[in-house]
Amino acid sequence: MQRSMRFLVLGSVCALLALACIMLYERLGSSVDAQGVLQEPFALIPVAWLFFAAATYFGVRYWRSRSAEIHTNLDRKNDDVD
């Protein structure tokens, strides 16, 4: 597997996990118990943000490695023409 494709796959998986955390948070919902304490799956919010940040990081890495591959291929083609 090419290096740039690894970044694309990792970024996609992290984005899907972030979306899953947000959907699970909405699905579980929040409630107030008999003592008046709010019960909610709050830990899913920062976990979703971490996955979103990781997806952004891998997306940028994919973009940079892909553009480097394109420039390398263009340079090779230009060398072949000369």
LINTAPE-V783927 format. One record per residue. N is the residue number from 1. RES is the residue in one small letter. OMEGA is omega in degrees with one decimal (999 if undefined). BURIAL is + if it has 9 or more other ideal C-beta (glycine too) atoms within 8 Angstrom, else -. Layout:
N;RES;OMEGA;BURIAL
N;RES;OMEGA;BURIAL
This chain:
1;m;179.6;-
2;q;-178.7;-
3;r;-178.1;-
4;s;178.7;+
5;m;176.4;-
6;r;178.7;+
7;f;179.0;+
8;l;-179.9;+
9;v;179.5;+
10;l;178.0;+
11;g;179.0;+
12;s;179.1;+
13;v;179.1;-
14;c;178.4;+
15;a;178.1;+
16;l;177.6;-
17;l;176.3;+
18;a;177.9;+
19;l;178.5;+
20;a;178.1;-
21;c;179.7;+
22;i;179.5;+
23;m;178.6;-
24;l;177.2;+
25;y;178.5;+
26;e;-177.4;-
27;r;-178.9;-
28;l;177.3;+
29;g;178.8;-
30;s;-179.3;-
31;s;176.9;-
32;v;-178.5;-
33;d;-175.1;-
34;a;179.7;-
35;q;178.5;-
36;g;-179.1;-
37;v;178.6;-
38;l;177.6;-
39;q;178.8;-
40;e;178.4;+
41;p;-172.8;-
42;f;-176.9;-
43;a;-179.7;-
44;l;-179.0;+
45;i;179.1;+
46;p;176.7;-
47;v;177.2;+
48;a;177.7;+
49;w;177.8;+
50;l;176.9;-
51;f;177.9;+
52;f;177.8;+
53;a;178.0;-
54;a;178.3;+
55;a;177.4;+
56;t;178.8;+
57;y;-179.3;+
58;f;175.7;+
59;g;177.3;+
60;v;178.0;-
61;r;177.0;+
62;y;-178.7;+
63;w;-179.1;-
64;r;-179.3;-
65;s;178.6;+
66;r;179.5;+
67;s;176.5;-
68;a;177.5;-
69;e;-179.8;+
70;i;179.6;-
71;h;177.7;-
72;t;178.8;-
73;n;177.8;-
74;l;179.0;-
75;d;178.5;-
76;r;178.6;-
77;k;178.3;-
78;n;177.1;-
79;d;179.3;-
80;d;-178.0;-
81;v;-179.4;-
82;d;999;-
